[in-house]
């Protein structure tokens, strides 16, 4: 990646679990404060600018979140005991950055299944921590995160933690962006177009970033070469991705043979997935944008949009 973000696995299974948690660990700068109810208290009348103040706090304050990956389904033919130690995950970061990580972890193609085994559990754990942190606030808060490689992309991820905004009444809103766990390729896309590249060039950059973000080649290889829950979770993610991409097939030998325990070749299977996803993205970009230049400027795979809403409780 051209601008990778620091990501860390906590615990003894650092190598074995890195694939499944790579979407979960995201650090944004140095924490300014530790999140408590104090910075979020508002004495007297509700301040309509509270959403802006809260967004600043959520972007700088840090928390720890612990959860377990969801056991693999029967698609792989493998079973995982949900109490297996290797399923435990622990993450640390600001609420804003962790919400961004959850949004990517909950990524899916259209109405297909969530691509990771961590998304739902991660979201639930983060929501519980946010609810606890804000329990004594004099106002309510909702944090919504949206990740998408570009407008109208078939793959996107969303999450919402905190309280549900009311249908009526005054609601203050503030927005911000945080880096995502997928590589930012906007500058490369713009440069490619400046050198004569068309939609295909942009699509290939995006496809490579998405596949590497969800299935990092080296970490995936290490996980697939070992037995245990991490191999099962990684193999399942490959199969989910292959089912979701137009033209791809989990039973194609480029996938099936290359994720077998004794014939792991993540370079080949990732290349296969990138090729298929490039075709899909190219069609979507050409349909959405009037020119490659407009499409390149709109690439947003490397960021997550965060909306913070507050209202009087």
N, C-alpha and C positions, 0 to 999 in steps of 0.2 A: 504494500500500500504506500502511496506517496505521502500521506499524512496520518499514519496510524496513531490511535489513541492508546494510552497505557491501559492495559487490562491485566488483572491479577486473579489467580485462583487461590483461594484460602483453604488450607488443610493439607492433609497428607497425600491426597490423590491429585496433586497439581497437574501432572502430565495426563493422567487418565481422564480427567473431567474437563480439560481445557476446551474441548470442542463445544460441549453443551453449555458452558458458562461464558463463552467468549462474547455472547450477545448480552450478558448480564452485567459485566463489569465496565463501568465508564466513570472516569474522574474528570471533573471540570474545574481547573484551577486549584487554589488552596482555600479551604473552608475559612470563612470569616468568623462564623459563630457556630455553636452547637444548637440545633433546632430544639427549642422548648416552646411552651405556650407564651412565654414572656414577650418576645419580639412581636407576637401576633395579637397581643391584647390591644383593645381599642376602647379607652375610657370615654364615656359620654356618647354623643351621637355618632352614628356610623359615618365614616369618612369615605366619600365616593372614590377617592384615590387609593383605597386600601388594597385593591387588586395589584396596583403597581408596587406598593411596598411589600406585599406578600410575595410577588414574583421575585423581587430582589432577594428576599429571605430564602425562598425555596431554591434559588439558583446558587446560593452560597453555603447554606447550612447542610451538614452531612448527617446521615443515619446509617445504621447497619440493618440489613434485611436477610433473614434466613428462611429457606423454603426447601422443598424437595421436588425433584423432577418427576413428572407423571410417568408411571410405568408404561412400557411400550405396549402397543396393541398387538393383535395377532397377525398383522400384515407381514411381519418378518418371520413368523414361526417361532420366535423366541419369547420367553416369558421372564419377567423381572419381578422379584418380590419387592413390594413397595417400601418395605422396611430396610432394604439394602443400604448399607452405609454410603456406597458410592453415589446414591441419588441426592444426597444432601448438598445444598448450595448455600454459600454465604457471600454477600456482596456489600460494598460500602461505596457511598457517593452522595451527592446532593439529591434531594427529592426530584428536582427538575431533570437531572441527568439520568437517574434511575427510571423515571417515567419514560424518558426517551428510549432507554434500553428495553423496557417492557414493550413499547410500541413496536420495535423491530422484532423482538422475540415473538410477538403475536402476529407477525406478518403472514399473509395468506394471499393466494391468487383468487380474485373474485370471491365466490362463495365457498371455495374449497376449504380443507382443513388447515388449521394453524400449522406452520411448518416445523415448529420446535416442540419439544416436550416440556419446556420450561415456562412458556408464556403465561398460561393461566395461573399456575401456582405462584409465579413471580408477581403477577398482578395482584393476586389476593393478599400475599404477604406485604407488599408495598402499601396497599390500601389500609391494611390493619395498622401499620406503623404510622401512616399519615393521620388516620382517625384518632389514634392515641395521642399523637403530638398536638393535635388541634382540639382536643376534647374540651378544654376550658376556654377556648376563644369566645369572644363576644359576637363573632360573626361566623358564617359558614364559608367553606372553601371547596372548590372543585378544581382539579388539575387534569386537563385533557391533553394527551400527546398524540400527534399524527405524523407518521412517517410514510413517504411515498417517493419513489425515484424521480417522478415527474407527474404533472397533472394528467389524469386519466390512465395512469399506469395500472395494469391488471393486478399488480401486487402492491399491497400497502398494509400498514399495521396501525392500530389505534388502541388507546387505553384511556380509562378515566378512573381517577381515584379521588377519595374525599366524598363530600355530599353531592346529591343530585341538585342542579340548579332549579329554582322554582319556575313555573310557567308564567307567573305574574310577579310584579314587584320590581324594585330597583336592583339590578345586578351590575357590578363593576367588572370590567374585563381588561386584562393586560396580556400581551403576547410576547414571546421570546423564542429564540431558537437555541438548540444545543447540538453539539456534534453527535452524529449517530455512530453506531458500530459498523457501518458500511462505509467503505472508502469514498471520499469526495472526489468526483471525476469531472466536475464542472469545468475547471480550467483546462484540463486535457481535452474535453469535448470542444470547447471554444477554439482551442489551438488546432484541433483536427479539422474543424470546419474552415478555419482561416487558410489551411493548406489544401483545400479542395475536397475535404471529406464530406460525405453526405449523411443521410439518416443512419445508414448501416454502420458508419464509423462511431457515431454516438451510441448506437444500440450495443455495439460490441464492448465499448468501455463500460457501459452500465451493466451489461450482463456479467462481465468479468467481476465487477465490484460486488454485485449481489451474490453470485455463487461463492466467491471467496469470503464474503461476510457471513454467510450461513454455513458454509462448508470449507473452512480454511484448509488448504491442501495438506500442509505438513501435520497439523494437529489431527486432522481426520485420518490420515495415514497411521499415525501412532495409535489412535483409538481403535481402528479396525484391525490392527495387528495384535491386539490383546483380547483376551476373553473377558467376560464380565459385562456389567451394565453399560459401560461407556461404548463398547463395540455395538451393542444392540441399539442404543440410542442414536449413534452415528449412522448406522446402516439404515435405520428407520427414517432418519432425516433425508438421506439420499433418495430413498424410495418415495417419500412424500414429494420431494422436489421434482422427481422424474414424472410422477403422476400429474403434477400441477402444470407443468410447462407444455404448451402446445407442441405436438410433434415428438415429444420425448416419451419414453416407455421404460418403466422400471425393469421389465423383462428383457429389454435389449441387452445384448451381450456387453455393450460398452458400459452398462451399469452393473448388471447381475454378476458377470464374471470378475469385474474389477473391485468388488467389495467383499469377495470371498476371503476367508481368513488366510488362506495360503497363496492368494494371488492378488493381493491388494495393489491397486494402481490408481491412486487418487488423481494423478496428473491426467490420465486418460479419461476417467469418468467426469472430472470437472470440465475438461475440454469439450466433451460431448454435451454436457448440460449448457455450457456457455454458447456453443454453436446453436442449439435449439432455442435458447432464450434470446439470442441476438435476432433471430428471424422474427420472433414474437414482438420484441421491443421495436424493431424497425417498422413493422406494420403499424403499431400503435403510435409511434412518433410521427410518421407520415400522415396519419389520419388526424392527429391532434394539432400539429403545428404547421404553419404556412411555409416555413423554410427551415433548413437545417440550422441556420444561425439562431433563429428564435428557439428552436428545440434545445440547442446547446446551452443557451443562456438560462433555460428553465430547469435544467438538471438539478435535482435536489436530494440525491441519494445520500449525501454526506451530512444531512442535517435533519433534525426533528423539530417540528413546530409545537410549542407548548402554549396552551391558553390557560390562564389562571382567572377564575371567576370567584368573586366574593359577594356576599349579600348579608343583610341583617338577619340574625337568628331570632 
